[in-house]
Amino acid sequence: MFGNLKDSLASSAAKSLLSARLERYGRVTELRIRSKEKTLLLQVMLAGEHDEVTIEVGRYRIVGLAGNHTIIVESVRASREWLQLALEDFVVGKPFPIPTVALVALGGADGLA
């Protein structure tokens, strides 16, 4: 139960952070983090689109040392074929820096120095 509450609060905070980074491209309408399972669900209303785009991260991992963490997406599925292909080419398997404050939200604080 505590894990679900933590994920809900973390999802809200992460949604605000991600919304600011993506505002040029559209609006984040939903972000759900399941830190124990290391999965994410992201729904975005992209500029110029009539329907939301859904991105499901089937698995991610956090690597790094204190103050220098990255997230690596291991599998992803998108509701648009072109986006699926772009995510496979430019996101899956590539490390992306994340702020230390995001570690707890993503379930990556355990075991990292």
C-alpha contacts under 8 A as a table, 3 or more apart, distances in Angstrom:
res1	aa1	res2	aa2	distance
1	M	4	N	5.24
1	M	5	L	6.47
2	F	5	L	5.13
2	F	6	K	6.08
3	G	6	K	5.05
3	G	7	D	6.05
3	G	36	K	7.76
4	N	7	D	5.05
4	N	8	S	6.08
4	N	34	R	7.82
5	L	8	S	5.04
5	L	9	L	6.21
6	K	9	L	5.26
6	K	10	A	5.92
6	K	105	A	7.48
7	D	10	A	4.97
7	D	11	S	5.80
7	D	32	R	7.53
7	D	33	I	5.71
7	D	34	R	6.07
7	D	35	S	6.57
7	D	105	A	6.56
8	S	11	S	5.09
8	S	12	S	6.38
8	S	32	R	7.20
8	S	33	I	7.34
9	L	12	S	5.23
9	L	13	A	6.38
10	A	13	A	5.14
10	A	14	A	5.95
10	A	33	I	7.33
10	A	104	V	7.79
10	A	105	A	4.72
10	A	106	L	7.85
11	S	14	A	5.08
11	S	15	K	5.86
11	S	31	L	5.77
11	S	32	R	5.37
11	S	33	I	5.52
11	S	105	A	7.10
12	S	15	K	5.09
12	S	16	S	6.52
12	S	31	L	7.28
13	A	16	S	5.34
13	A	17	L	6.51
14	A	17	L	5.00
14	A	18	L	5.95
14	A	31	L	7.61
14	A	102	A	7.36
14	A	105	A	7.48
15	K	18	L	5.15
15	K	19	S	5.79
15	K	28	V	6.89
15	K	30	E	7.13
15	K	31	L	5.70
16	S	19	S	5.08
16	S	20	A	6.42
17	L	20	A	5.46
17	L	21	R	6.74
18	L	21	R	5.10
18	L	22	L	6.17
18	L	28	V	7.51
19	S	22	L	5.16
19	S	23	E	5.71
19	S	27	R	6.27
19	S	28	V	5.46
20	A	23	E	5.43
21	R	24	R	7.68
22	L	25	Y	5.48
22	L	26	G	6.19
22	L	27	R	6.92
22	L	28	V	7.60
23	E	26	G	5.13
23	E	27	R	5.81
25	Y	46	L	5.77
25	Y	47	A	5.58
26	G	44	V	6.69
26	G	45	M	5.49
26	G	46	L	4.12
26	G	47	A	4.78
27	R	44	V	5.57
27	R	45	M	5.18
27	R	46	L	6.39
27	R	47	A	7.90
28	V	31	L	7.34
28	V	42	L	7.42
28	V	43	Q	6.03
28	V	44	V	4.40
28	V	45	M	6.38
29	T	42	L	7.85
29	T	43	Q	5.53
29	T	44	V	5.45
29	T	45	M	6.75
30	E	41	L	7.62
30	E	42	L	5.69
30	E	43	Q	4.99
30	E	44	V	7.05
31	L	40	L	7.15
31	L	41	L	5.62
31	L	42	L	4.59
31	L	43	Q	6.49
32	R	40	L	5.60
32	R	41	L	5.03
32	R	42	L	6.58
33	I	38	K	7.62
33	I	39	T	6.17
33	I	40	L	4.70
33	I	41	L	6.67
33	I	105	A	7.54
33	I	106	L	6.94
34	R	37	E	5.59
34	R	38	K	5.79
34	R	39	T	5.27
34	R	40	L	6.21
34	R	106	L	7.72
35	S	38	K	4.70
35	S	39	T	6.57
35	S	105	A	6.96
35	S	106	L	5.15
35	S	107	G	4.69
36	K	107	G	6.56
37	E	59	R	7.54
38	K	58	G	7.62
38	K	59	R	5.42
38	K	60	Y	5.54
38	K	61	R	6.95
38	K	106	L	7.15
38	K	107	G	7.29
39	T	56	E	7.50
39	T	57	V	5.39
39	T	58	G	5.23
39	T	59	R	5.09
39	T	60	Y	6.45
40	L	56	E	5.80
40	L	57	V	4.95
40	L	58	G	6.98
40	L	59	R	7.83
41	L	54	T	7.28
41	L	55	I	5.93
41	L	56	E	4.61
41	L	57	V	6.34
42	L	54	T	5.78
42	L	55	I	5.09
42	L	56	E	6.31
43	Q	52	E	6.26
43	Q	53	V	5.58
43	Q	54	T	4.52
43	Q	55	I	6.33
44	V	52	E	5.44
44	V	53	V	5.24
44	V	54	T	6.54
45	M	49	E	6.77
45	M	50	H	7.75
45	M	51	D	6.62
45	M	52	E	4.53
45	M	53	V	6.22
46	L	49	E	5.45
46	L	52	E	6.93
46	L	53	V	7.15
49	E	52	E	7.28
53	V	78	A	7.28
53	V	79	S	5.82
53	V	80	R	6.99
54	T	78	A	5.62
54	T	79	S	5.23
55	I	76	V	7.00
55	I	77	R	5.73
55	I	78	A	4.41
55	I	79	S	6.56
56	E	76	V	5.57
56	E	77	R	5.11
56	E	78	A	6.30
57	V	60	Y	6.93
57	V	73	V	6.89
57	V	74	E	7.79
57	V	75	S	5.88
57	V	76	V	4.38
57	V	77	R	6.48
58	G	74	E	7.30
58	G	75	S	5.12
58	G	76	V	5.49
58	G	77	R	7.39
59	R	73	V	6.27
59	R	74	E	5.35
59	R	75	S	5.49
59	R	76	V	7.46
60	Y	71	I	6.77
60	Y	72	I	5.55
60	Y	73	V	4.35
60	Y	74	E	5.27
60	Y	75	S	7.25
61	R	71	I	5.74
61	R	72	I	5.36
61	R	73	V	6.63
61	R	74	E	7.44
61	R	108	G	7.67
62	I	69	H	6.80
62	I	70	T	5.74
62	I	71	I	4.63
62	I	72	I	6.38
62	I	108	G	5.60
63	V	69	H	5.68
63	V	70	T	5.46
63	V	71	I	6.48
63	V	72	I	7.72
63	V	112	L	7.87
64	G	68	N	5.67
64	G	69	H	4.38
64	G	70	T	6.22
64	G	112	L	7.14
65	L	68	N	5.37
65	L	69	H	6.03
65	L	112	L	6.14
65	L	113	A	5.35
66	A	69	H	6.88
66	A	100	T	7.55
66	A	112	L	6.84
66	A	113	A	5.20
67	G	99	P	7.65
67	G	100	T	5.92
68	N	97	P	7.30
68	N	98	I	7.85
68	N	99	P	7.97
68	N	100	T	7.54
69	H	97	P	5.84
69	H	98	I	5.79
69	H	99	P	7.16
69	H	100	T	6.90
70	T	95	P	5.48
70	T	96	F	4.99
70	T	97	P	4.23
70	T	98	I	5.36
71	I	95	P	5.57
71	I	96	F	5.32
71	I	97	P	6.46
71	I	98	I	6.59
72	I	92	V	7.00
72	I	93	G	5.68
72	I	94	K	5.69
72	I	95	P	4.82
72	I	96	F	6.55
73	V	76	V	7.18
73	V	91	V	6.76
73	V	92	V	5.02
73	V	93	G	5.73
73	V	94	K	7.06
73	V	95	P	7.80
74	E	92	V	5.56
74	E	93	G	5.68
75	S	92	V	6.32
76	V	84	Q	7.52
76	V	87	L	7.33
76	V	88	E	7.43
76	V	92	V	7.19
77	R	84	Q	6.03
78	A	81	E	6.94
78	A	83	L	6.22
78	A	84	Q	4.91
79	S	83	L	7.61
79	S	84	Q	7.35
80	R	83	L	5.29
80	R	84	Q	6.15
81	E	84	Q	4.97
81	E	85	L	6.25
82	W	85	L	5.24
82	W	86	A	6.22
83	L	86	A	4.98
83	L	87	L	6.00
84	Q	87	L	5.23
84	Q	88	E	6.21
85	L	88	E	5.10
85	L	89	D	6.20
86	A	89	D	5.08
86	A	90	F	5.90
86	A	91	V	7.68
87	L	90	F	5.27
87	L	91	V	4.91
87	L	92	V	6.30
88	E	91	V	5.88
88	E	92	V	5.14
89	D	92	V	6.82
90	F	94	K	7.29
91	V	94	K	5.49
98	I	102	A	6.57
98	I	103	L	7.75
99	P	102	A	5.46
99	P	103	L	7.27
100	T	103	L	5.44
101	V	104	V	6.74
101	V	105	A	7.80
102	A	105	A	5.23
102	A	106	L	6.27
103	L	106	L	5.25
103	L	107	G	6.05
103	L	108	G	4.89
103	L	109	A	5.24
104	V	107	G	5.05
104	V	108	G	6.00
104	V	109	A	5.41
105	A	108	G	7.70
107	G	110	D	7.04
108	G	111	G	7.73
108	G	112	L	7.25
109	A	112	L	5.78
